[in-house]
């Protein structure tokens, strides 16, 4: 009986890592994660929306994926290659959090909303012009 109980304890799902809280310089009346007429707002001002149609989202570089504390199914991607920036992807299903290699699948989605954030001198983050290079790297499928 003790062996059975111990083996059942191994079936527990690990706790998800804590979500990352950031302070954005800008705020708008409607942001990702809000609800309007009972429906989720999935993107906001400053986001680029892409119809991924259930496809894979890939790490643009080697780096780290963290769950975002705010937003609709949002994750943050960071990399030492561009340390002053965070890349936010919202609408992500099946996120793969933790350390990742360039090209590794970091999630999926029907519609992905992408934003580029830059760290300000006071430590807050500002949404800046999106990086098409990073977005292309995230959407391109690896060569066979």
Buried (B, 14 or more C-beta within 10 A) or exposed (E): EEEEEEEEEEEEEEEEEEBBEBEBEEEEEEBBBBEEEEEEBBBBEBBBEBEBEEBBBBBBBBBBBBBBEBBBBBBBBBBEEBEEBBBBBBBBEEBBBEEBEBBBBBBBBEBBBBBBBBBEEEEBBEBEEBBEEBBEBBBEEEEE
